[in-house]
Each structure stands twice: as structure tokens, then as C-alpha cells.
Amino acid sequence: MADDEIWNFYYKFEQQAHYCEVESKRAVFYARNVPTILRGLTTESCGFDLQDPQFEEFDKLVQECPIEAAKMGVKDWNRWVQWAQLVHNRWIISKITDRGLMLRCRSFPDDDYDTYAINFSRGIQGVDEESYDVSFGEFDRFVFPCKTIFQKARFVVEAGFTNCFSASSLDFEEVIFEQHAIFVDVLSVGSLNFDRSVFNQNAIFEVTDFDNVTFYDALFSKFTIFNRSIVRQHIGFNDAVAKQLIHFDEIQFLGGAWFNGAYFNGGFTFAGSLFFAPARWDEAIIGGHANFSNCSFLSTANFRNARFNATVEFDGALFGKAPEKTTSSRELPSESKERLSSWKLDSDSMSIPDFNGAYFSTTPNLGYTTVAVPPSAKCNLPWWQRWSVDRHLAWKIRDVNSASKLRRLQELAVRGHYNLAEKRFFRAELLCRRGHEAKTWRENTMINAFELFSECGLSFWRPMIALGVLIAISAGFYYTQIDWPAGDGGGFELASYSFANSLPLIGYISNSYSVSVDVLFGGAVHVPGPVRVVAFLQNVVSAVFIFFGLLAIRNYFKLV
């Protein structure tokens, strides 16, 4: 990957130029991690005197004791951020490409961002290796232009970070929040680290835009909410503990979501959330109600060895199917819209959920859950190219464990007495076995025929339509074997003869069979050999179609 492409890939530059340089006429593009207060900033537009000695004093205070600088308020802090950029070019680095001038904030060690890191432990009395008390928590609308560290802090007051902007990493590792922690509408373009942090009161992360955030081994003691947030790269909750109900409603997970080994004593809710990337709850323990209603999983969803000790809800959940419309009250960002419009289920999809080893104290209702079957590799191609696919790969899908996953879903449906759901999962299992457990062409042919003519025992109309087509084709063949004109009512008797070969048990047709033979052929001894062969085959195939139709009725009405 070329250097210019790396910049565009990692830093997500906007598509439209912000403005053009006056002298060079060069277009200027900003990365997502450049805050608004630094975009288009010039010495003329800043609105303050760059030579004011108070800025030098404030800059020294930030380096020696950032918490005292923060106490001076958001206006002074953000002006200092602008001053440091204009005077020292401290936060933004640039690169000239074919597109124009690309500007982004320092965000990696190679950018020397450790040199400018803001460490809030500096200058606080009584700091030790364990923790330090912070008695100031009013950080609303603060802009953190570089790596910012609160590691091992102990907030003894409410910590408010509403409408903050973090251009790089924001480190709250091992922080203790004794009072409420408010992170509403935060834009964190870098990494956000809450590993081993403790939230002793409510934790609010609503309408927040995360790039990469982790809560490994964190403890949530009270009410916690992440509703309507966006996760662009990754969220990690491995081994976290939540004592009360935790809300993840209407979140857009553009990146992976890891909840492995987490303990949700009060349960959780993901109602209406959208998962574009793999999501895992392996070995998680959920003590309260778990709600996945109206969720959409477009990638892997693993619940291996998870333990659900209360009720679980999957009503309206979609696995491997994009929602027709999102339930979120928050508008989808352009990245979500693009991925939704371009997403499609194919043979490489891994969207069948994995509940193997999962324990349910109360069997979930899967009757209103959709699990889409990934199409085979052959189905991904236009019809005129399908003949060229290797027969060993034609019906394969990528997920080698798909049949096993679907058998587990069947077990859950049987336990919950959701008959139609169990039959749908059985159909999906048969289709996914092709090329894996069903390796021979005979097995695959049987499965394909079962699917084609009856949707694996779920469709009544498919075999009935096939039966009607068979009767019509057979009648057409018989027509060519008859010496016309036949006797009186020859057309009617031809139709009756073809029906009789498919439905011999119907009384009227059975009784009129010999009449039709006499009218059409002049007696049974004059029936041509090809007609006898086709009539035999029609009878056998019709019996199969009738069986498929009756099987669909049996499955629908749960007849034994």
C-alpha cells in the first residue's frame, strides 16, 4: 500500500476539501481527528492576541499541573489548544499528496505524540503508584488534542466529559469514579481506555462516537447506558462486571464487539443495535434478562459456552440479513449507509449464530428470529458462469461449522416447542451441509431436489405447481403419440388421462381411466410403449410431489 493510501486508510480524511490555500491554490483536507477549533485556523481568524504572556504561563501550567489549568475553564483551555498550534505547530502534522494538503493530529508514537502528552497526575500532591485524588471534574466541551492520561486517578466528584473531543488516545486505565461518570456526545477519534476502571455510580456514555474503546476487567456498580452510540473500530468488554442492567440499545457497531467472559449480573439490552463486524459473548454470564430484539447481525455472532440465567429475547433479530429500516432515532453516519448499501449475503458470510455449549435457564423464543442461509459459491455467479464452477466447490459455503450451529438452533427450537422455527433451521442445515458433511454428488443432488421442489418440506405450493407442470408436459407428450382425430371428446380425455397418471387415487379419475385409454388409443393393448414408460415415470414422480405437499402440511400443522 502506497504511503498516500495509508494516510487515507488510517486517518479517514473527508471527501470534500475544507478550503484552498490562498498562495498555492492547494486543496486542504482534514482527517477526522482534527477538532473543529483547529480547522481553518489562522493568526487572523483566531480572535485573540498570540503575544499575550498569559498563554505562555498557561502552557507552563499544563506541563506542570494540567488539573490546575483545567480549572481555569473550557474557554481558556481550548484557546490554549489553538495558541499552541498557531505558535508551536504542536498538534497537527501535514503531508502533500496528489489530492492536496492533508492535515491530521498526532496519534501514533512515530508522530512524537508522547512528547506532547498531557498527564493529569503531574503536580498533584500525594500521587503514588496506586492512585491520586481528583477533586475537579468539569471537562465538558474540552478538546484534548493529543495523548491524554488520567491513569489511576480517583474522581471524588462527578466526572463530566459531555461534548468532549479526543484527537488521540484518552487513557482512564484503573481510574475510580466515586460519583457519576458522564461521557455524553463525546467524539473519540483515537483509543479510549477504561481497562480495570471502577464506576461506583451511574456511568453514562450515551450518543458517543468511539473509534476504539476498551473496558476490560472494568466494574460497573450502578446504572450504565451506551444507547445510540457508534463504535467505528472496536469495543472490548472482556471480563468486565456489571452489577445492574446495562443498556446498549440502538448502537451501530461498525467494528468488532467483544464481551467474552463478562459478567452481567443485572442483564443487558441490545435492542435495535446493528452489528457490521464480529460480535462475541463467549463464556459470558448473564444473570438478568438479555434483550436482543430487533438486532441485526451482518457478521459472526458467537455465544459459545455463554450462560443465560434468566430470560432471553430474540424477537425480530436478524442474522445475515440487513434491516429494511433501522430503528435508531440517531441518523446513520455516511460510513454506515455505505456499508449497508453495499452489504450482501454471500458464500463467505459467517453470520449463522453459534450457540454451541450455551446454557439457557429459559429456552429463548426463536419463532420470530431470522437466520439467513448463505448462498453457495455457485449462486454468487451469473447463471452463464455457474457451469464452470468446480463441482466440489459449487455448493460450498465458507463456514465449515454452519451445520453444527444450525443443529444447535434446532435443539433450542425443539425445547421451546417452536415447530416451524425448527423446520426452518433444518432446511438451513441441509443446505449448509452441501460440500462439507454431504460430499458426494448423490447427496448434494438429493438435497438440491428437495430444496427446489419443496423448500426442504416447508412449501406446499412448490410441489403442487411442479405437479401441475408435470401433468401439462406429460399431456403434451401423449398428444404426440395419438393418431388424431381421436374419438369424441379427445381433448378432454387426454387431460383426464394425464391427470389419472398423476392422481390415480381420485375416484372419478380412476373410474374414467379405461374410458380415456379406449378413446385415445383404441384399448389398452394399443397403448404405445413410450406412452407406457412416460406414464410410469409420471406416476412415480407425481407420488414424490404429492408426498412433498403432504409433508409441508404436516410440518405446518405439526401433525404426527
N, C-alpha and C positions, 0 to 999 in steps of 0.2 A: 504494500500500500504506500503510495507516494506521501510525502510529508504534508502536502496541502490537503490530501484526502483524510489524513489522520486528524488534522485540526478540525476539519468539518465534521468528522465522525464523532470525536470525543466531546467537542465543546458546543455542538448544536447551534451553529450560527443562524441568525434569522435570514429569511429568504430575501426580504426587501432591504435595500441599502438605507441606512439611517439618514445619512446626508453625504454630500460630496465635499472634499477638501477644496477650499477656495483656490489655493495656489496650484495644486497638482490636478484638480478636477477628478480626483480618485474617489471611487465609491467607498464608503465606510460601513463595515458590517460588525455588529456586536454579538458576542456569544451570550448565551442565556445567563451566565454567571456574572455579567456586568450589571450592577444595580442601576436603576433609573437615574439616581442623583449623579452618576458619573457619565451618563450618555450625553454626548454633545456638549460636554462641559468645557468652557474656555475661560481665560482670565477675564474676559469682558462680560461673560454671562453669569459668573459665579455670584455676584451681588455682594461681595464683601472685600475688604482690603487684605490682600495677601501678605502685606508687610506688617500687619498687626502683630505685635510681640506676644499677644495672648495665645496665638496659635503655637508658637514655639514652646511656651510654658505648658500648654495643654498636651502637646506632643510628648514632652518630657514626662508629664504626669501619667500618660497612657503607658509609657515604657516602665515606669517605676511602680505605679499602683493604679491599674486600669479601673478598679471598682470606684475609686475616688473621682476619676474622670467621668465615669458613667453617671455618677450622682449629680453632675452638673446639667444633665438633661439631654434629651434626644436631639434638640436643635444644635447644641454645641458639639455633640458627638458627631453628628452627620456632617456638619460644616468642617470639622477637623478631617473627616474622611476625604472630603472634596479638596481641602487645602493640601493634604499630604500627596494627593495625586497631581495637583497642578504644580506644586513646588518641587516635590521629590520624585514624581513619577513612580510612586511606591506600589500601586496595586495592579496596574494594567500593563500587559506586555503586548506587543504588536507583531504582525507579520504581513508582508506584502505578497499577495498571490495574484493569479490571473483575474480573480473576481474583483479585487481591490484591497483595501487596508482592513485586515482582520484584527479585532481587538478583543482580548479576554483578560479576566483576572487571574492572578497566580493561583494555581490549585494543586500543583504537584511538587515534590521535593526538588525536582530538576529546575523549578522556577525560583528557587531560593525562598520559598514561602515560609520556611521555618525562621528565616532571618527576621521577618516582619510579624511573626505570630504574636497574638495578644493573649497573655496568660493572666487570668484574673486571680491567681494565687499570689502574684507579686505584691509586695508591700503590705500584706495583711498580717497583723500581729498574731502570733500563736500558731502559725502554719507548721504542721508536722507532716509526717509521712502518711498519717491516717486520714485526716480531713481538716477543713478550716471553715469557720462560720462566715456566712454571707448574710448581712442584715439589710441588703438593698436588692430589690427585685423588679424595679420598674424599667424594663427594657423594651417596652412597646415602641414599634417603628424604628428600632435601631438597625443600622446597616453594619454588618460585620464583613469587611472587605477581604479578609484573609483568614488564615487558620486561627481559630479562637478556642481557648481552653478554659473550661470550668471544672476540670477533672478533680474528683474527691471533694468538691465543695459541699457544704451543708447549708441549704437555704432555710433560714429560720423564719423568713417572711414569705408571703405569696410571691411566686416567681412568674412574672408576666412578660411574655415574649410575643404578644399579638402583633401581627403585620410586620414582623422582622424579616430581614433579608440576609441570608448567609451565602457568600460567594465561594467559599471554600469549605473546609471541614469545621464542624462545630462539635466540640468534644465535651459530653456530660458523663463520661465514664465514672462509675462509682459515686455519683452525686446523690445526696439525700435531700428530698424535697419534703420538709416538715409540714408545709402548708400547700395550698393548691398550686398546681403547675399548669399554666395556661400558655399553649402554643397554637393559638387560633390564627389561621390565614398566614402561616409562615411559609416563605419561599426559600427552601434549602436546596441549592444547586449542587453542592458538594456532598460530603458524607456527614451524617448526623449520628452520633454515637451515644447511646444510653445504656451500654452494657453494664450489668450489675448495679444499676441505679435503683433507688428505693423511692416510691411515691407513697407517702403516708396519708395523703389526702387525695382529692379528685385530680385526675390528670386529663386535660382537655387538649386534643390535637385535631380539632375539627377544621375542615376546609383547608388543610395544609398540603403543600406541594413538596413531596420528598423526591430526591434523586436516589439516595442510598441511606437507609436508616436501619439501625440495629438496636434491639432491646434484649440481647442475650443475657439470661440469668437475672433479668430485672424483676422487681417486685412491685405489683400494683395492689395497694391495700383497699382502695375505695373505688368509686365510680370512675370509669375510664371510657373515653369516646374518641374515635377516629373518623367519624362519619364524613362522607363526601370529600375525602382526601384523594390525592393522586400519588401513586408510587411509580416512579418512572424507571428505576433500575432494580431495586431490591429492598425487601423489608425482612428482617430476621427477628423471630420471637423464640428461637430455640431455648428450651429450658426456662423460659420465663414463667412467673407465677402471678395469676390474677385472682384475688380473693373474692371479688364481686363481679357482676355482669360487666362484660366489656363489649363495646359497640364498634363494629367495622362496617356499618351499613353504607351502601352506595359508594364504595371505594372503587377506583379504577386502578387495578394492579397491572401496569404495563410491564413490570419486571417481576422476578420471582418472589414468591411469598413463602417463607419458611417458618413453620410453627412446630417443628419436631420436638418432642419431649416436653412441650409446655404443659402447664397445669392450670386449667381454667375452672377454679372451684365454683364460681358463680355462673358458668356458662358463657356463651358469646352469641353474637348475631352478625351475620354477613349478608343480611337481606339486600337484594338488589345489586350486589357487587359484581364487578366484571374482571375476570382473570384472563389476561392475554398470555401469561407465561406460567411455567410450572408452579403449583401450589402443593405444599406438603404438610400434613398433620401426623406424620408417622410417630407412633408411640406417645402421642399426646393424650392427656387425661382431661375429660370434660365432665365436671361434676354437676353442672346445671344444664338448662335447656340449650341446645345447639340449633341455631336457625340458619339454614342455607337457602331459604325460599327466594325464588326469582334470581338466583345467581346464574352466571354464565361462565363456564369453564371452556376456554378455547385451546387449552393445552393440558398437560398432565395434572391430575388431581389424585394425590396419594393419601390414604388413610390407614396404611398398613400398621397393624398392631395398636391402633388407637383404641381408647376405652371411653365409651359414652355411657355415663352412669345415670343419665336422665333421658328425657325425650329428645328426638332429633327430627328436624323438619327439612324436607327437600321439595316441598310443593313448588312447582313451576321452575325448578332448577334445570338448566340446560348443560349437558356435557357434549362438547363437539358441535355445538350449534350456536351461531351468533343470534343475539336477540333482535327481534324485528324493531323494537324501540327500547331505549334504555329507560329505566325507572328513576334514574338520578335526577334530582332537581338542579344539579350543577351542570352547566354546559360542558360537553365533551371538548377537550383541547384538540387542536388540529392533528396532533400525533395519534390520538385515539381514533378520530374519524378516519384518518388514512389507513390505519391498521384494520379497522372494522370493515372498510370498503374493499380492501384487498385480501382479507382473510377468506380462506375456503378450506373445507374439509377434504383431505386427500389421503393417499395410502401411507404417507409419512406421519400422519397425525397420531398423537399419543393421548387422546382425550378420553378414553374409556377409564372411568374411575377405578381405583384399586382399593377394595375393602378387605383384602385377604388378611386374616388374623385380627380384624377389628371386632371389638365386643360391643354389643348393644343390649342394654338392660331392657329397653323397649324397642321392638322392631320398628324401623322407620317406614313410613308410608311412601312407597316408590311408585304408586299408581299415577302420580301426576309429575313424574320425573322423566325427562327426555335424555336418552343416551343414543347419540347418533353413531351409526356404523361407518367407520372409514371405508371409502370405496377402494376397490382393488387397484393395483397398478395399471391394469388394462383399462379400467374405467376412466383413468385420468387422461387418456389419449383420445384424439378424434377417432371416429369409427373406422376411417380408412387406414389408420395406422395400427389398429389393435391386432390384426392378424400377424404382425411381425414380432410381437412380444414373445419372449421365451416362455414355453408352456409351463415351466417350473416356477416362473415368476409372475405369470399372468394374473393369478388371483390372490397373490400375497399382499399383506399389509406389513408395515414396519414393526408394529407392536407384537412381538412373539408371545407375550403373556396375555394377549387380549381375551382368548377363550377362557383362560383360568379366571380372569377378572369377572367375566360375564357369568360364569358358573356360580361365583360367589354372590353376584347380584340376584341370580335365580334363587339361591338358597334363602336370601333375605326376603324376596318376594313370596316364596312359599311359606316361610314362617309367619309373614304378615297376612297371608291369605289374599294376596293381590294377584289373582289368576291371570288377568290379561298382561300385567307387567311381567310376570314370569314367562309367558309365551313370547313376549317381545324380546326379552333377554335371551330366550332360547334361539329365536331366529338370528339375533345378532351373533350368538356364539357359533352357530352353524356357518355363517358367512365368514367369520374370522378364523375358523379352523382351516379354511382352504389354503393350501400351500404350507401349512405348519403341521398340525396334527393330521389333517387329511392330505396326504402327499400324492396318492395315485390319481390318475385321470378318471378312473371309475368313480371314486369317492367324490371328486370335485364335480363330475358330471351330474351325479345324483343330487348333490346339494344345489347346483345351479338350476336343475329342472324343478326341484321342489320350490325354490325361490321364484322362478319365472312364472310357474303356473298356479302357485297358491300363496306366495309370500310366506313360505315356510309354515303353512297351516293357519295363517291369520286372515286371509282374504277369501270370502265366499264368491265374490263376483269374478275374480280372475279365472278360476276353473270353469265357472258357468259360461263365461264368454269364450273360453277356449273350447268348451264342449260345443257351443253353437257354431264356431268356426269349423270345427272338425266335421259336424253334420253337413255344413254347406259344401265343404271341399269334397267330402265323400260323395255327396249327391252329384256334384259336378263330374266326378269320375264315372259314376254309374251311368250318367247321361250319355257318356261317350261309348258305352258298351251295349246300349239298347238299340234295336232296329226300329227306328221311328218311321211312320207313326205307330205308337203302341195302341193298346185298347182304349176304351172310353175312360176319361179321367186320368190319362197317363201322367200329367204333371203332378196331380195330387198324390197319385200312388207312388211316384218317385220320391217325393218328400216324405211320405209315410214310411217307405222302405228304409230311407236313410235314418229317420228317427227311430225306427224299430231296431236297427242295428246298434244304436247308442243307448236306447231306453227300453230294453226288451221286457221289463217288468211291469210297465204301464199297461193296464188291461186292454183298452181299446186298440193300442198299437200292436200288442201281442196277438190279439184276435184277428186283426186285419193283415197280418204279415203275409200269410199264404195268399190272400187276395192280391196283394201288391206284386208278389212273385209271379202269379199267373198272368196278371195284366201286363207286366213289364217284360217277362222273359218267356211266357207260354208254359210255365210249370217249373218245378224245382229241378227237374233233370236237365233243363235247358239253360240254367244259370251258368255263365262263362266262368272259367277257372279264375281269371284275375279278379272278378267280382267277389268270388268266394273268399279269396285271400284278403282283399281290402276290407270286406265285411268282418272277417275275423279280427283283423288288426284294429278296425274301428271299435269293435266291441270291447277289446282289451283296454285300449287307450281311454275309451269312454268310462270304463269302470274306474280307472285311476282318477279321472277328473271328478267323477261323482264322489269318490272317496275323499278327495281334497275338499270338495264343497261341504260334505258332512263333517269333516274334521274341523273346518272353520266354525261351523255351527256349534259343534261340541266344545271347542275352545272358548267361544264367546259366551255361551250359556253355562259353561262349567258342568257339562253333562258327563257322567261317568260311563 
